[in-house]
Amino acid sequence: LFNLHFHERMESTVDPIAFTVQKTKRIDEQGKRRRESETLFDQANGKLVWIERDPTNPAVGVRSVTTPFTGRVLDILSAIYFLRTQPLEVGKTFEVTISDSGRVYRVPVKVIDKKRMKTVLGRVEVVRVDPDLRGPDGMIRESGKLSIWLTNDNRRIPVTARLKTEYGTFDITLRKMVGNSQRKQA
């Protein structure tokens, strides 16, 4: 976009039994700016600690936020995996609690539609979910809309997403799957 380079890498460590996030590491590159952050989730004491630094500009220093929480809190990446475990019936609404940059948000998610769609996996039935990330108390303050399409089978593979903002529409499409994509899950 406009000759700018954007790259984001996120790693989540999640407890496989309780499906609670334990740690998130993120690298966010925007042009020459690089921010590295880590969030540690203390489930037992109900608090998270977020730390961010810019290694390209040490003068900025380190930012840190400690935030209390109750119940299950996910990061953005583990929230997508969590969505995949839910019964996604058209018309259903549920809430997911997500932490981002040291803050905690309650995000309503609506199951909007079911249809057949041409994807990298072939023509498959998909279900559309719309997490509401916007608003004055939301993760995104500007107006906009996010839609995610997941295969409507036991794998719930996210095959496409669309983010509409005041700056334009961004389409994200799964281009290929690496590994044993034909494996059946129980």
N, C-alpha and C positions, 0 to 999 in steps of 0.2 A: 504494500500500500504506500503510495506516494514515495517510493524508493526507501522505505523504512524496513528494517528487519525486526521481526517479532519471533521470539522462541520461548516456550515455556516448558519446563520439565517438572513433573511432580511425582513423588514417591510417597506411598502411604504404607504404614505398617499397621495391620489390623489383626486383632485377636480372632482366630478362626472359629472359636466356639461361641463366644459372646457377641461376635461381630461388632466390636467396639474398636475405634481407632486409637492407637497408642502414640504414633508419631507421624508427622508429615514433614517432608523436606520439599522445598520448592526453589527452583532457579527461574528467574524471570528476566529475560533480556529484551530490551527495547532500544534498538540502535546501539549506541556505545554504553548505555546504562545497563548495569547488571545488578540485580538484587537477589540475595540469597536469604531464605527464611527457613526456620524450623519451628514447629509447634509440638510441644510435649503435652500429652493428655494424661492427667492423673485421675483416673476413673474412681479410685478409692476415696479420694478427698474432694472430688467434684471441682477440679480447677484445671485450666490449661494455661500454658506459658508459651507465648509467641515471641520469637526473637528474629529481627531482620537487620541485615547489614548490606552495604554496597562496597564490594571489594575494589571497585574502580574509583571510589571516592571515599577513602578512609576518614577524611575530615568530617563527613556526615555523622560518623559514629554508629553506635548500635542502638536500635529502638527495641523496646521490650514492653509487652503487655501481659498482665496476668488477669484472667477472667474466670469467675465462678460459673458453674453450670450444674444442672440436675438432669438426670435421665441420660438417654443415649445421645451423644453428639458425634456427628460424622464430619469429615472434611469433604470437599467437593468431589474428589475421586471416589472415596468409599461410598458417598451418597448415590453415585451412579450405580455402583454394584448393589447397594441396598435396594434401589428401585427394581433391579432385575429379580429380586427375591419376592417381590410383592405380587399378590393376585391383582392383575391390571384389568379391571372390568370397566367398560365405557360408562361414564357417569360417576364413577367413584372418585372421592377426594380424600386425601390423607395429608399428614404433615410430617416433615423431616426437619430435624434440628441440625444445622450445619454451622461449622466454625470456619471463618476465613479472616486472615490477618488479625487474629487476636479477638475478634468479635464473634458473638453467637447469634444466629438468626433462626427464626422459625419460618420454614418455607412451605407454604401450601402447594400441593401437587394435585393436578386434576388429570384424570384419564379422559381424553377428549374423543378419540376416534379409533376405528379399526378399519383397515383397508388392505388391498394387495398393492405391492410396490415392487418395481424393478430395482434390484440391488446387486452388489457384487456377489451375493449368495444365490442369485437367480430371482425369479418372481416369487416373493414370499408374502405372507400375511404379516402385517405390522400393527402395532398399537402405538398411538401418539400420546405422550404425556407432556404437560405444560407446567413446569415448576415456576411459581411466581416469585421471581427474584427482585422485583422492582419496588419502588415506592420510597418515601422518606425514611422509613425504618428498615428498608430492604438492603440486600447485598449490593444492588445496583440502584443508585438514586435516580438516574435518568429514566425516561419512559422507554419501554421496549418489551420484547416478548421472546421467550425461549421455548422451542418445541423440540422434543427428542423422540425419534421413532425407534422402537425396539422390535425385534422379531417376536411374533406372538406364538412362541413355542417354548419348550423347557429351557432353551439357552438364553433367551432374551438378549440377543446381541444388539447393541446400539449401532444401527446402520446409517443413520443420518440425523443431523440436527440443524436447526435454523435459529439464528439470533437476529432479531430485528431491533435496530436501535435508531436513534435520531441521526446517526452517521451513515447508516446504510444497512443492508441485509447481508449477513454472513452465513453461507451454507457450508456445513461440515459433512463430509461423506466418507464412509468406510471404503477404502480402495482395495484392500486385500487383507486376508487373514493369514497369519503365520502359525504353523503348528498343526495339530490334528484337528482341523475344523469339522471333520465328519464324526467326531466322537460323540456318542450319546451320553447325556447325563441322566442320572437316576432322579 
